[in-house]
Amino acid sequence: MTDQQVRLGIIGLGAEGGMYANFIDEGRVPTMRIGAICDIDETKKARAEELGVPFYTDYVEMLDSGEVDAVVTTVPHYLHPEMGIKALEKGIHALVEKPVGVYTKQARELIDYAASKPELVFGVFFNQRTNQLYKDLKDLLASGELGALRHTSWIITTWWRPQGYYDQSDWRATWGGEGGGVLVNQAPHQLDLWQWICGVPKSVFAKASFGFKRDIAVEDEVTALVDFGNGATGTFITCTHDIAGTDRLEILCDKGKVVVDNSKTVTITRLSEPEQEFSKGMSMEEVGKLFKGELDLSDKLSTETKDYGSVWGEQHCDVMKNFADAVLNGAQLIAPGGDGIHGVRLANGIHLSAWTGEEVSLENFDETRYLDELNKRIREEGTFEERN
């Protein structure tokens, strides 16, 4: 490591790892350079040679090589905690892909270990947190300008995946190999953003369908109802079989409402006073006009719409820039690794609720019960080892 650049080791040169390597090679992350590449597929060595960096098939050897200051783990989900812990053990900074783990017990082990190494930087690759739209929305909700949360819903069904996607790998869409379906693979970014902006729910009740419209063992359709406390609730709907797809986030508060369409257009409606005060002060004459569609609300409501456009790729680069800045200069992380537990816990809670038909506490989440239920499904598959 120099004063200007962090040497990044990429563990897993698949689609994600390859994309990160390209971004760094193109100079889009000036504070990083590729230190080494690791992949169990030896054919990936050719790409390492093109980049002029060492290649390893054993990630521990790469960690011991002295060639890297930090690693990013672009590998199957179950491996993230193991590799994150091993990197930190060896004094290497760790940027873990989402999710930080498949189940809370293993995620917590990584997070707890990272807490014992405060001199090292531990982040999770939640690139959507760098999206200016969601940063502005978080600041707006945190400011209190719109008042207390009442209800929020996110319909995120833009994850259409054909059967061939699942058939390409034996581990994909299995309990033992991947640990879940849409909640673990496609939707972790939204599960994170939802809680980052609106707060961490206290409980969840969910219905999920497993192999509903695809020949898979895991969930491809989810509808979840969460309780944020103080009467505030939320719904989260996602699936992988909607070819038309919808991405719509709504957040209703005491003094306004936010609607986000396709993660790029935001409409904010502000009330001149809290809705309940407006309700109490309405005369019967105004009520009559309301029923006739004649009530003028222009002095009570103001609406603002903003189109943020699309910035694909820049978000990933921004995460790596921020991570490097944290390593080099002690900057605050956009997505600290410890934040990753929230999305894992909510996904686990949705699974457990769907499996048992019960409302599941997230404040006192029974991770032992969840792991028992997960291992039951792994045993039924008969292909992978149980987890502990």
C-alpha positions as CSV (number, residue, x, y, z in Angstrom):
1,M,0.0,0.0,0.0
2,T,1.2,3.5,-0.8
3,D,-0.2,6.8,0.5
4,Q,-2.3,7.0,-2.7
5,Q,-3.4,3.5,-3.5
6,V,-4.8,0.3,-1.9
7,R,-3.8,-3.0,-3.5
8,L,-7.0,-5.0,-3.8
9,G,-7.1,-8.7,-4.0
10,I,-10.2,-10.0,-5.9
11,I,-11.4,-13.4,-4.6
12,G,-13.6,-14.8,-7.4
13,L,-13.3,-13.5,-10.9
14,G,-16.9,-14.1,-12.1
15,A,-19.3,-11.5,-13.3
16,E,-19.0,-9.2,-10.3
17,G,-15.3,-9.8,-9.7
18,G,-14.6,-9.3,-13.4
19,M,-16.5,-6.1,-13.4
20,Y,-14.6,-4.7,-10.5
21,A,-11.3,-5.7,-12.1
22,N,-12.3,-3.8,-15.3
23,F,-13.4,-0.7,-13.4
24,I,-10.0,-0.6,-11.5
25,D,-8.0,-1.4,-14.7
26,E,-9.8,1.5,-16.5
27,G,-8.7,3.9,-13.8
28,R,-12.2,4.6,-12.5
29,V,-11.0,4.0,-8.9
30,P,-7.8,6.0,-8.8
31,T,-7.1,5.1,-5.2
32,M,-7.0,1.4,-5.9
33,R,-5.0,-1.0,-8.0
34,I,-5.4,-4.7,-8.4
35,G,-2.9,-6.5,-6.2
36,A,-3.8,-10.1,-7.1
37,I,-6.6,-12.3,-8.3
38,C,-7.8,-15.6,-6.9
39,D,-10.1,-18.1,-8.5
40,I,-10.5,-21.9,-8.3
41,D,-10.9,-21.9,-12.0
42,E,-7.4,-21.8,-13.4
43,T,-8.6,-20.6,-16.8
44,K,-9.0,-17.2,-15.1
45,K,-5.2,-16.9,-14.9
46,A,-5.2,-15.6,-18.4
47,R,-7.0,-12.5,-17.3
48,A,-4.6,-12.0,-14.4
49,E,-1.7,-12.2,-16.9
50,E,-3.4,-9.6,-19.1
51,L,-3.6,-7.3,-16.1
52,G,-0.1,-8.1,-15.0
53,V,-1.0,-9.3,-11.5
54,P,-0.3,-12.5,-9.6
55,F,-2.9,-15.3,-9.8
56,Y,-3.8,-17.8,-7.0
57,T,-6.2,-20.7,-6.8
58,D,-6.0,-20.6,-2.9
59,Y,-7.2,-17.4,-1.3
60,V,-5.2,-18.0,1.9
61,E,-2.1,-18.1,-0.2
62,M,-3.0,-14.8,-1.7
63,L,-3.6,-13.4,1.8
64,D,-0.2,-14.6,2.8
65,S,1.5,-13.3,-0.3
66,G,2.1,-9.7,0.8
67,E,0.6,-8.6,-2.5
68,V,-2.7,-7.3,-1.2
69,D,-3.8,-4.7,1.4
70,A,-7.5,-5.5,1.1
71,V,-9.8,-8.1,-0.5
72,V,-13.3,-8.1,-2.0
73,T,-15.2,-11.4,-1.7
74,T,-17.1,-12.0,-5.0
75,V,-17.9,-15.7,-4.2
76,P,-21.0,-17.8,-3.3
77,H,-22.8,-16.3,-0.3
78,Y,-21.9,-19.0,2.3
79,L,-18.2,-18.2,1.9
80,H,-18.4,-14.5,2.7
81,P,-18.0,-14.8,6.5
82,E,-15.3,-17.4,6.3
83,M,-13.2,-15.4,3.9
84,G,-13.9,-12.1,5.7
85,I,-12.7,-13.5,9.0
86,K,-9.6,-15.1,7.5
87,A,-8.6,-11.8,5.8
88,L,-9.1,-9.9,9.0
89,E,-7.1,-12.5,11.0
90,K,-4.2,-11.9,8.6
91,G,-4.4,-8.1,9.0
92,I,-6.1,-7.6,5.6
93,H,-9.0,-5.1,5.2
94,A,-12.2,-6.8,4.0
95,L,-14.9,-5.6,1.6
96,V,-17.5,-8.3,1.7
97,E,-20.1,-8.7,-1.1
98,K,-23.8,-8.7,-0.1
99,P,-25.1,-10.5,1.8
100,V,-22.5,-10.6,4.6
101,G,-23.8,-14.1,5.4
102,V,-26.7,-16.4,4.6
103,Y,-27.9,-16.7,8.2
104,T,-27.5,-14.4,11.2
105,K,-25.3,-16.7,13.2
106,Q,-22.5,-16.7,10.6
107,A,-23.0,-13.1,9.8
108,R,-22.7,-12.1,13.4
109,E,-19.5,-14.2,13.8
110,L,-17.9,-12.1,11.1
111,I,-19.2,-8.8,12.5
112,D,-18.1,-9.7,16.0
113,Y,-14.7,-10.7,14.8
114,A,-14.3,-7.5,12.8
115,A,-15.2,-5.5,15.9
116,S,-12.2,-7.0,17.6
117,K,-10.0,-5.6,14.8
118,P,-10.9,-1.8,14.9
119,E,-7.6,-1.0,13.1
120,L,-8.9,-2.8,10.0
121,V,-11.6,-1.6,7.6
122,F,-14.6,-3.9,7.2
123,G,-17.3,-2.9,4.7
124,V,-20.2,-4.5,2.8
125,F,-20.7,-3.9,-0.9
126,F,-24.1,-2.1,-0.7
127,N,-23.5,0.0,-3.8
128,Q,-27.1,1.3,-3.9
129,R,-26.3,3.4,-0.8
130,T,-24.2,5.6,-3.0
131,N,-27.2,6.4,-5.2
132,Q,-27.8,10.1,-4.7
133,L,-31.6,9.5,-4.8
134,Y,-31.5,7.2,-1.8
135,K,-28.9,9.3,0.1
136,D,-31.2,12.3,-0.3
137,L,-34.2,10.3,0.7
138,K,-32.4,9.0,3.9
139,D,-31.5,12.6,4.8
140,L,-35.1,13.8,4.2
141,L,-36.6,11.1,6.5
142,A,-33.9,11.6,9.1
143,S,-34.5,15.4,9.2
144,G,-38.0,14.9,10.5
145,E,-39.4,17.3,7.9
146,L,-42.1,14.8,6.9
147,G,-42.9,13.7,10.5
148,A,-43.2,10.1,11.8
149,L,-43.4,7.1,9.6
150,R,-46.9,5.6,9.1
151,H,-46.5,3.1,6.3
152,T,-44.1,2.1,3.6
153,S,-44.3,-0.4,0.8
154,W,-41.7,-1.6,-1.7
155,I,-42.8,-3.6,-4.8
156,I,-39.6,-4.8,-6.4
157,T,-40.3,-7.4,-9.0
158,T,-37.8,-6.4,-11.7
159,W,-35.8,-9.5,-11.0
160,W,-37.1,-11.7,-13.8
161,R,-35.0,-14.8,-14.2
162,P,-35.7,-17.6,-16.7
163,Q,-35.3,-21.2,-15.8
164,G,-32.0,-21.4,-17.6
165,Y,-30.5,-18.9,-15.2
166,Y,-31.1,-21.4,-12.4
167,D,-30.0,-24.4,-14.4
168,Q,-26.5,-23.0,-15.1
169,S,-25.0,-24.1,-11.7
170,D,-25.8,-27.0,-9.3
171,W,-25.5,-24.7,-6.3
172,R,-27.8,-22.0,-7.5
173,A,-31.3,-21.7,-6.0
174,T,-30.6,-24.4,-3.4
175,W,-30.7,-24.3,0.4
176,G,-27.4,-25.9,0.8
177,G,-25.5,-24.1,-2.0
178,E,-27.0,-20.6,-2.1
179,G,-29.1,-20.5,1.1
180,G,-32.2,-19.0,-0.5
181,G,-33.7,-17.4,-3.6
182,V,-34.8,-13.9,-4.4
183,L,-34.2,-12.7,-0.8
184,V,-30.6,-13.9,-0.7
185,N,-29.6,-13.3,-4.3
186,Q,-31.6,-10.5,-6.0
187,A,-33.2,-8.4,-3.3
188,P,-30.6,-7.8,-0.5
189,H,-30.0,-4.2,-1.8
190,Q,-33.6,-3.3,-1.3
191,L,-33.8,-5.0,2.0
192,D,-30.8,-3.0,3.1
193,L,-32.1,0.4,1.7
194,W,-35.5,-0.1,3.1
195,Q,-34.2,-0.4,6.6
196,W,-31.4,2.2,6.1
197,I,-34.1,4.8,5.2
198,C,-37.1,3.7,7.3
199,G,-35.6,2.0,10.3
200,V,-35.2,-1.6,11.4
201,P,-38.5,-3.5,11.8
202,K,-39.4,-5.2,15.1
203,S,-41.2,-8.2,13.6
204,V,-42.3,-9.7,10.3
205,F,-45.1,-11.9,9.1
206,A,-44.7,-13.4,5.6
207,K,-46.0,-15.6,2.9
208,A,-43.5,-17.0,0.5
209,S,-43.8,-19.6,-2.3
210,F,-41.0,-22.0,-2.9
211,G,-40.6,-23.1,-6.5
212,F,-43.8,-21.3,-7.4
213,K,-43.2,-20.6,-11.1
214,R,-39.6,-22.0,-11.4
215,D,-38.3,-25.5,-10.9
216,I,-36.2,-24.6,-7.8
217,A,-36.3,-25.4,-4.1
218,V,-36.1,-21.9,-2.8
219,E,-38.4,-18.8,-2.8
220,D,-39.3,-17.1,-6.0
221,E,-42.3,-15.2,-4.6
222,V,-42.4,-13.2,-1.4
223,T,-45.0,-10.9,0.4
224,A,-43.9,-9.7,3.8
225,L,-45.6,-7.4,6.4
226,V,-43.3,-5.8,8.9
227,D,-44.0,-3.9,12.1
228,F,-41.7,-0.8,12.7
229,G,-43.3,-0.1,16.1
230,N,-45.5,2.9,17.2
231,G,-48.1,1.7,14.7
232,A,-46.0,2.0,11.6
233,T,-46.0,-0.9,9.2
234,G,-44.6,-1.9,5.9
235,T,-45.0,-4.4,3.1
236,F,-42.2,-5.8,0.9
237,I,-43.2,-7.7,-2.3
238,T,-40.6,-9.4,-4.6
239,C,-40.4,-12.2,-7.1
240,T,-38.4,-13.5,-10.0
241,H,-41.2,-14.5,-12.4
242,D,-42.7,-11.1,-13.4
243,I,-41.3,-10.3,-16.9
244,A,-42.9,-6.9,-16.9
245,G,-41.6,-6.0,-13.4
246,T,-42.3,-3.1,-11.1
247,D,-40.0,-1.1,-8.9
248,R,-42.0,1.3,-6.7
249,L,-41.2,2.5,-3.2
250,E,-43.8,4.5,-1.2
251,I,-43.2,6.1,2.2
252,L,-46.2,7.7,4.0
253,C,-45.5,10.0,7.0
254,D,-47.5,12.3,9.1
255,K,-46.6,15.4,7.1
256,G,-46.1,14.0,3.6
257,K,-45.4,11.2,1.2
258,V,-42.6,9.9,-1.0
259,V,-43.0,7.8,-4.1
260,V,-40.0,6.4,-5.9
261,D,-40.5,4.9,-9.4
262,N,-37.8,2.7,-11.0
263,S,-35.2,3.8,-8.5
264,K,-34.7,7.1,-10.4
265,T,-37.8,9.3,-10.2
266,V,-38.9,10.7,-6.9
267,T,-42.2,12.5,-6.1
268,I,-42.4,14.2,-2.7
269,T,-45.7,15.5,-1.4
270,R,-45.5,17.9,1.6
271,L,-48.4,18.9,3.8
272,S,-48.6,22.4,5.3
273,E,-49.6,20.7,8.6
274,P,-49.8,17.2,10.0
275,E,-52.5,15.2,8.3
276,Q,-54.4,14.6,11.6
277,E,-54.5,18.3,12.3
278,F,-55.8,19.0,8.8
279,S,-58.4,16.3,9.4
280,K,-59.6,17.7,12.7
281,G,-59.9,21.2,11.3
282,M,-61.9,20.4,8.2
283,S,-65.4,21.9,8.2
284,M,-68.6,20.0,7.1
285,E,-68.7,22.3,4.1
286,E,-65.2,21.2,3.1
287,V,-66.2,17.6,3.7
288,G,-69.0,18.0,1.3
289,K,-66.7,19.5,-1.3
290,L,-64.3,16.6,-0.7
291,F,-67.0,14.1,-1.6
292,K,-68.0,16.0,-4.7
293,G,-64.4,16.3,-5.8
294,E,-64.5,20.1,-5.5
295,L,-62.1,20.6,-2.6
296,D,-59.1,22.8,-3.4
297,L,-56.1,21.4,-1.6
298,S,-53.5,23.6,-3.3
299,D,-52.8,25.5,0.0
300,K,-52.4,22.3,1.9
301,L,-50.2,20.2,-0.5
302,S,-47.1,20.9,-2.5
303,T,-45.5,18.4,-4.8
304,E,-41.9,18.1,-6.1
305,T,-40.7,15.6,-8.7
306,K,-37.1,15.0,-9.5
307,D,-35.5,12.6,-12.0
308,Y,-32.1,11.3,-10.9
309,G,-31.4,9.4,-14.1
310,S,-29.3,6.2,-14.2
311,V,-25.7,6.0,-13.1
312,W,-24.9,2.3,-13.6
313,G,-21.3,1.3,-12.7
314,E,-20.5,4.6,-10.9
315,Q,-22.2,3.2,-7.7
316,H,-19.8,0.3,-7.6
317,C,-16.8,2.6,-8.2
318,D,-18.0,4.9,-5.5
319,V,-18.1,2.1,-2.9
320,M,-14.5,1.1,-3.8
321,K,-13.4,4.8,-3.6
322,N,-15.0,5.2,-0.2
323,F,-13.5,1.9,1.0
324,A,-10.1,3.0,-0.2
325,D,-10.5,6.4,1.5
326,A,-11.4,4.7,4.7
327,V,-8.2,2.6,4.5
328,L,-6.0,5.5,3.5
329,N,-7.5,8.3,5.4
330,G,-9.9,6.9,8.0
331,A,-13.0,8.1,6.1
332,Q,-16.4,7.0,7.3
333,L,-17.8,4.1,5.4
334,I,-21.0,4.4,3.5
335,A,-21.8,0.8,4.3
336,P,-20.0,-0.5,7.4
337,G,-19.9,-4.3,7.5
338,G,-21.9,-4.3,10.7
339,D,-24.9,-2.9,8.9
340,G,-25.1,-6.1,6.8
341,I,-26.8,-8.0,9.7
342,H,-30.1,-6.2,9.3
343,G,-30.8,-7.5,5.8
344,V,-29.7,-11.0,6.7
345,R,-32.0,-11.0,9.7
346,L,-35.0,-9.7,7.8
347,A,-34.5,-12.3,5.1
348,N,-34.1,-15.0,7.7
349,G,-37.2,-13.8,9.5
350,I,-39.2,-13.8,6.3
351,H,-38.1,-17.4,5.6
352,L,-38.9,-18.5,9.2
353,S,-42.3,-16.9,9.1
354,A,-43.2,-18.5,5.8
355,W,-42.0,-21.9,7.0
356,T,-43.9,-21.8,10.3
357,G,-46.9,-19.5,9.6
358,E,-45.9,-17.4,12.6
359,E,-45.1,-13.7,13.1
360,V,-41.4,-13.6,13.9
361,S,-39.6,-11.2,16.2
362,L,-36.6,-9.5,14.7
363,E,-35.6,-7.9,18.0
364,N,-35.3,-11.2,19.7
365,F,-34.6,-13.3,16.6
366,D,-34.3,-17.1,17.3
367,E,-31.3,-17.8,15.1
368,T,-30.9,-21.4,16.5
369,R,-34.5,-22.2,15.4
370,Y,-33.8,-20.6,12.0
371,L,-30.6,-22.6,11.5
372,D,-32.4,-25.9,12.5
373,E,-35.1,-25.2,9.9
374,L,-32.5,-24.3,7.2
375,N,-30.6,-27.5,7.9
376,K,-33.8,-29.5,7.7
377,R,-34.2,-28.3,4.1
378,I,-30.5,-28.9,3.4
379,R,-30.9,-32.5,4.5
380,E,-33.9,-33.0,2.3
381,E,-31.9,-31.8,-0.7
382,G,-29.3,-34.4,0.1
383,T,-26.5,-32.6,-1.8
384,F,-24.7,-30.3,0.6
385,E,-23.4,-30.4,4.1
386,E,-25.4,-29.0,6.9
387,R,-24.4,-25.6,8.4
388,N,-23.4,-24.7,11.9
